[in-house]
Amino acid sequence: MRRPRTVAAVLSALATAVASAGLVLGSGAGAQAAATAATPLPAHVFAPYFEAYNGDSPAALSQASGAKYLTMAFVQTEAQGSCTPYWNGDSSAPIAQSEYGADFTTIRSRGGDVIPSFGGYAADNGGTEIADSCTSVDSIAAAYEKVITTYDVSRLDMDIEDNSLENSAGIDRRNKAIKKVQDWAAANGRSVQISYTLPTTTSGLASSGLAVLKNAVTNGAQVDVVNLMTFDYYDGASHNMAQDTQTAITGLKGQLAKLYPSKTEAQLWGMTGIIEMPGIDDYGPAETFTTADATSVYNWAVSKGVSTLSFWALQRDNGGCPGTGGSDTCSGIAQDTWYFSHTFAPFTTGGGTGPVTDDYSVAVAPGAATVAPGGSATATVRTAVTSGSAKTVALTTSGAPAGVTATLSPTSVTAGGTSTLKVTASASAAPGTYKVSVTGAAGTLSHTAVFTLTVSGPGGGTGSLVNGDFETGSLGPWTCESGGSVVSTPVHGGSHALAAAATASQTGECTQMLTLSPNTKYTLQGWVQGSYGYLGVKGGATASTWGSSSGYAKQSVAFTTGASGAVTVYLHGWYGQGTVYGDDLSVTS
């Protein structure tokens, strides 16, 4: 899975790290909190991953999507050698009630819960997965205990990928720490489950993943669920993703049968978990999980008694970037917003969440459009009953900028009905990218979906890169990851340039969607400054170039459009390498 990266900071002594975090196994605040044991998760639970590094509210997206249970990605150390857990290795995001505590309380008030996940690709790759980073089994166990007691959770997930699969010392420390935590939980009357999330082949675990589980058995660490990441196979083949999920999980069940020979067929299936990646995964179009695949996997998982159904990640569950693979913010396929969440949500059973209440969802499809000044676009607003009976939903819009109008017809529907959203840009509408919110209200319930509108500037539209010199002083119609901006220094020409904010957790990618002439050769060029500055296109064409320069250097890349002519132009840096600047960018035929 795509994960945020962390960069090694100054290493602190182990004793200092443990003491500063207040981590003392079986004592202090953690031991006191153990008196209130968390409620176990349902026997079958849908818990998609939530990207905790992008500033979203877990409670808000849980409500908007209808996903009551979330897997929180990720917990890791801030540097190699540290034993202190943080959210995404960010020392400003400690394991404390001040970080997500209120959100988790709200989620539980609605009958849901969260599963904190340790590790992830970036941590496993960078040595900040806590069992790789920390050499003290007691300190690792204390970190697990701190997360359990701080947030009163009943399951921890261990996402082990990449280098962590080859770190035999880390594997052994992790399982020894899990055993210590399980002994502590049993002594305190607390229910704690452990799940492992591992990469897979289409026929089950590779030898490296299987070794993790064998070591758990050797150390007496109980593994309750094994989640397979049924995507990113990277084997050069085209895939039927639903069928490959079934063969992978069936293979896993057979492997578990050899590790746990006393378990029944139902118990073995009940140890399996599925993690999909909706739409186009990191490998590309050959690995595309479709909306039809979602229904197929759901029905199969229910029929087999699979324990956990998930996907990476909740923020991807929309159709805002057709043709784009591996995005953290959209699926890359045409879909209704929250389609995969709504399809998988009924998988959760046996949770004892109380009486069913009347509730509904709101989604907009397509989720984005680009118009020239004087133009307009339409989208369909869909509502659906998510629990109870259908309610009357009043629909309103907000967020349209000056010069843009957004109307709905009709403005009220019965849940399950649709409305048409029309956005119109006047001739004087300012170029830029804007978020138009569509909100449904029924009594005290309110749900919102977002439509992204890009207004192209003068000379923009089909065949032109808009605001490539950034002399408007603003980003639009470019969109950037967090921190991206237009700056006044350093510049190549004029008085403004683009800054792509590459950090430890993101490449800082800035993009602009274009519709060019189909099946035509073009050249993207511009001036780029910084370490590992990437300039390229994706979507309907794929091409890129990169360089490292302390001053502006010209970069150029040729590409040929496909049948649609649609491409996404991008500039980004690389994890931990600092901000990259771009200026005077253009696309010419």
N, C-alpha and C positions, 0 to 999 in steps of 0.2 A: 504494500500500500504506500501511497505517497505520504510522506511524513515531514514535519518541520525538522530542520537540522539544528544542532547546537554546536558551539565552538568551545574548545577547552579554555577555561579561565585559569586564574592562579590556583594551583592545587593547595588545599588546606589539609592540615594534619588530620588524621582520622579521628582522633580523640576530640579535637576542636569541633569538627563537623558534627559529630554525634551529640556533643554537649550543647552546641548552639541550637540544634534542632529540638532539644529536649527529648531525645529518643532514648528511653531506658526500658528495655523489654520487661513487661509484666509489672510495671510500677508507675507511679505518678499519675498524671491526668488520664493517660491511656487506660490504665488498669481500672481507674474509677469509672470511666465511661463504659467499660465493658459490662457494667451492671445492667445496662439497658440494651438487650440484644436486639439486633435488627430483624425485621421480618424477612423470612426466606423468600427468594424469588419464585414465581410460578413454575410449575413443572415444565411448561413449554412457553418460552418467552421470545418475543421480538424485541431486539435491543440494538438499533442501528448505532454506528459510531457517530459521535459528535466531535467535530474538530474544535478543541478547546483553545486553539491558538489564534482564532480570528476575531475575537471580540463579541461574538454572538451570545445571547442569553440562552442557556439550556432550557429553562422553563418556557421561554417564549416560543422557541422552535419546537419543543415538545408539544405544546398546545396547538401551534399552527399546523403541524404535520399529523397530529394524532398518534405519534409514537410516545407511549407513556413511559417506556423504559429506554434509557440511553446508555451506551458504552462510551465512557469519557476518555478521549485520547489526547495526551498521554501523560503519565507520571514518569519522570526520569531525574537524574542528577544534573547539576549545572555544569559539571566538569569531570573529566576522568580523574579517578582517585577520591571523589567525594562520596559520602554516604547519606547525604541529605536529599530527600525527595522534594521536587517542585513540580508544578504543572508545566509540562513541556520544557523542563530544565531552566525555567526563567526564575531567577532568584527573587524577583518582585512578585511572584505568584506562589506563595508558600502553601503547604498543606495546613489550612486554617479555615475557620468558619467565615472569615472575611473573603475568602475565595470560593465562590459558588455555594456557600452554605445556604443562603437565602433561596437560591434557585432550587437546590435539592429539596429543601423543605416544601417549596411550592409544588414541585413534581410529586412528592409523596402525598401531599394534600389532595391530589387528583387521582390517587390510586396507583402511582407509578414508582419508579426508583431508578438508581444509577449503578453502573458497574465501572469503577475506576480501572483503567488499563495501564499496566506498567510496560515500558519498552517502546515498541514501534520501530519502523525501519530506520529513522534518523538516529535514535538512541542506540540501536543495535549496530548500526554502521559506524557511529562516532565514539563508541565506548562509554556512553553515559547511561546505558541500561544499568540499573542499580546493582544487580548481581555481578555484572562485568566490571563496574566502576569501583565497587566497595569490596574489600577483601575480608571483612568481618561478617560472619554468618549472623551473629547476634545483632549487629547493626542493621543488616538487611531485614531481618525479622522484625526489628523495632520499627523500621520504616513502614513495613506492611501493616503492623499493628497501629501505627499512627494514623494511616489513611482509614483503616477500619473504624477506629474509635472516634476520629474527628468527624467523620461523615456518617457514622452508624450504618455502614453498608454490610451486606451479607455475602458478597462475592467480589473477588479480585480476579482480574484477567492478566495473564502474562503473554504479551505479544512478542514472540521470539522469532527474529528473522536474521538474514544476512550474517554478519560476523558473529553474532551471539550463538548461532547454530554450530559454530566451530570452536567456541570458547569452552572447553571441557571443564575448566576450573569454575567459570561462571555458572555453567549448567549445574554443577554439583553444589555450589554455594546456594543457588536459588532453591533447589529442592530441599536442601537441609534447612534453609530458613522457612520454607513453607511448612515443613514438618514441625518446626518449633512453634509457628503461629497456630497450627492446628491443635497442638497439645495445649497451648495457652487458651485457645477458644474453648476447648472441651472442659478445661478446668474452671472456666468462668461461665459455663452454660450458654455459650454463644454459638450460633450457627454461622459458619464461614465456609463458602464454597470457593474452589479454585478452578479456573478455566485456563487452558493453554490455547493460544491462537498461533497457528503455524502455517507456513506455505505448503503447497501440495502439488503433486502430479495429478494427471487425470485418473490415476488408478490408486491413489492413496498417498500416504506420507512417503517422502524420500527417506533415505537412511539417516540423514542428519536430524530430521524431525522425530523419527522413531527413537533415536538415541536419547532425546530429551525425556521422552516418556519412560523408557527403560531405566534411566537414572532415577526418575521419580519413584518407580517401583522399588529399586534398590535402597533408596533412602526412606522408604515408608511414607512418602508424601502422597496424600490422596488427591487424585485428579478427578474432578467431577464432570468436566466437559472438555472436549477437544474440538475447537473451532478450526475448520479448514478455510483458507483464503482461496476460494475457487475462481481465481482470475490471475492475471499476470503469469501465465504459464511460460511465456517467452521460449516456446519450442519451435517457432517457425511454421506452425501449422494453423489452418483455419479451424475454428471451433464451433460446435453446437454447445453453447455455454450451459444450457439446462441439462443436456445429456451428460456433459462432462462433470457437472456437479453431482449427478446421481452416481456415476462410476467412481468418482473420488471418495464420496462419503461411504459408499458400499465397500470400497477397498479399506477405508479407515476402520469400519466396523469389524472387518476380518482381522485387521492388525490388533485391534483392541481385544478381540476374542482370545488371541494368543497371549496377550499380556495379563488378561484378567479371566482365566479359564472358568472361574466359578460363577461368573455373571450369566444371566439369562439373555436370550435374544432381545427382549424388550429393554433390559437394563443396558445392554451394549448400544442399541440405537439411542437410548436416553442419555448416552455420554457424548453423542455427536452433535456438532454445531456447524452451521453453514454461514459463510460471509461472502456475499456477492459484491460486485462493483457495478452498479447500474450504468448502462450505456457503454461507451467506448473506454476500455481500461487503458493503463499506461502503455501497453504493448501496441495498441492501435486497432483499427477496424476489424482485423481478423479475430479479435476477442471482444465482441460486442454482446452485452447482456440486454436483451430486448424486453419490452413490456410483456410480450407473450411468454418469454422465458420466466418472468416473475410468477405468472399464474401457474405454470408447469412445476416450478420448483416448490412453490407454496403447497400445491396439492400433494406432491410426492413427499415432502417433509412431514405433512400431517399424517399421511398414510403410514409412514414408517415409525412415527413417534420420536422424531428428532427433537433434541432438547432446546437448542437455541437457533434462531434465525436472525441474521443481521446483514448489514451492508455498509460499505465505505462509500460515502459518508452522508449524513443527513443533509448537509449543505449542498450536495450534488443532486438532490432529488428535484430537478427542474430541467426544462428544455431550453435553457437560455443560451446555449452555444453549439448549435448544430454542426456536426462534423469535427468537433474538437475532442481529442482523446486525453484521458488522464487529468482532467481539471479537478480541482478541489471544490469548485463552486457550481458546477453544472455537469450534466450527464453526457452531453455531446450528441444526444438523439432527440427526435421530436417526441415530447411527452407532456402530459399535464403536470403542473407542479404538485408534488407529493404523491404522484402516482404509485411509486414503489412502496412508500410508507402506508398508503391506504390499502394496497394489495396485501402486504405482510402483516398489518396490525391485528387482524383477527387470529393470528397464530398464537397470541398470548392467551393461555387458558389456565384455570386453576389458581388464579392469583388471589381470590377472595377480596376483590376490590370494592365490594359493596353494591348497592342497587344501581341499575343502569339509569343514566340520566339522558335526557334529550340533548344531542349535540350534532354538529355538522362541520363541514369543511368548506373552504373557499380556495379555488385555484384559478389561474389565468393561463391560457394557452393560445398562441405562443406567448412566451414570457418576455419577449423583447422585440423591438422593431427599430429601424432607422428610417427617418423621413427627412426630406429637404424642406426648407421654409416654404410654406404654402401647401404642403402635402399632409396626408393623413394616413392612419393605419388602424386596423381593427383587430380585436382579439376576443375570444370567448371566455366569459367568466362562468365557471362551473361550480355548482354546489353539490354536496352529497351528504346524506345522513350517515354519521359515524357511530351513533348509538341512539337507542330509544326511537322516538317517532319524529316525523318531519315537522319542522317549525317554519314559520314565516320569517324570511331573512330580508332585512332592509339593506340595500347596497349603496355605498357612497364612495367617492374618490377624493384623494388628497395628494398634495405634493407636486401637482403640475406647475411648471414655472411660468413666469410672465410670457404671454404670447402663445401659450399652449392651452387648449381646452380639452377636458376629458369628460365624456358623457357616457351614461349607461342606459340601456334600453332592454328590458324594463328595469326600474329601480327597486323592485321588490319581487322576490320569487319564493316559492315553497322549496325547502331544502330538497335537492335532487334536480332542480330546474337550472336553466342557464340564462345568461344575460349577455348582451353584446357591448363591449367596451370600444369606444371610438376616441382616438386622440388626434387632434388636428393642430398643426403648427402654423401660426400666421406667418406672413412674409417677413415680419420683424422679429421672429423668435430667435433668441440667441443660440448659437451653436453650443452643443454640450450634451452630456449624458445625464439623464434624470430618472429618478425613481418615482413612479406614480403608484400610490397605494390604493388598492380596492378593499374596502372593509365591509364585512357583513355583520349585522347586529340583529340579535334575536333575544329580547329580554336582557338579562345580564351577561349573556354570552357574546363575545366579539372575536372574529377571526379576520386576519388580513393576508392578502396575497400582493405581491409586488410585480409591476410591469415596468421594464427598463426601456426608456425611450431615448434614442439618440437623434438629435437634430443636427444635420450636417450643415457646414458653413458655406459661405459664398464660394462658388467654384467646386463645391464638394459634390457628393452624390456618387452615382455610378462612375467607376473608372478613375477616381481621384482620391488621394490621401488628404484628409482634411487636417488643417492645423499642424502640418508637418514641421513648421518652423517655430511653433509655439508662441508666436508673437501676439496671439490673443491674450496672453497672460494667464490663461486657464487651461485645464486639461481637456475639456470637451472637444471632440467626441471620444477622446482616449479614455480608457478606464485602467486603473492601476491597482495592484495589491497595496496593502496598508503602507502609508508613508510616501507613496508616489506623488510627485508634485511638479509644477512648473517653477523653475528657479531663475534668478537673474545672474547667477554666477556658479560655475564657469559656463560660458556660452561659446559657440563657434561663430555664429553670425547673428546680427540683430541684438536684442536685449533679453531674450529668454531662451531657455532650453528645458528639456525633460529630465527629471531625476527619477530613476528606477531604484527603489530602496531595497536592495538586497541585504538581508540580515541573516542571523543564524537560523531563522525559521522559515525563510521564504526567498525566492529569487527576485522578488520585487517586480514581477512581470507587468508591463504596460501594453495594452492591446487596442487595436482599432479594427472593426469589421468592415470589409469592402465587398462590393459586388462589381467585378470586372468583366470584361468580355470573355465568354467561354473559350476554352481550348486555345488560349493566346499566350505568347511568351511576354514576360514582363521582367523588369529589373527593379529591385528594391535597393536603395542606397541611402547613405546618410553618414553622419559624423558621430563617432562614439568615443567616449573617454571612460577609463576605469579598468579594473581587473575583471577579466572574464566577461566582457560585454557581448551579449548575443543579440544579433539582429536577424529576423527571419519571418517566414510566413508558415501558417498551419491551416488546417481545415480542408479546403478544396485543393490545396497544394501544400507540399512540404519541402522547405529549403531553409537553410540557415548558414550563417557564418559567425565567427567570434574572434575576438582579439583582446589583448591587454595593453593599455597605453596610458601613460601619465598625462598625456595631452590628447586633444581630439585627433582621431585618425579615421580616414575614410574607409567605410566598409560597403561592400556591394555583393548582392546575391541574386542570381537569375532563377526564375521559376516559370512554370507553365500552368495556367489555370485548368480546372476540370470542366465538366459539362455544365455546372451551375455558375461558374465564374466567381463563386464566393470564396473569400480567403480572410484570414485574420492576420494582420501584421502585428509583430511583437518586438519589444526590446526588453531584455532582462539581464540581470547579473547572475551571480552564483552564490550559493549558501556560504555565508561568513566572509565573503570577499569584498564587501563594502558597496556603496552606491555607485551605480553606472549612469552616465549622462549621455543623452542623445540630442542631436540638433540637425536641422535642415534635412529631414527625412523626406523621401519622395518615392513614388512608384511610377515608372515610365514604361511604355511599350516600345 
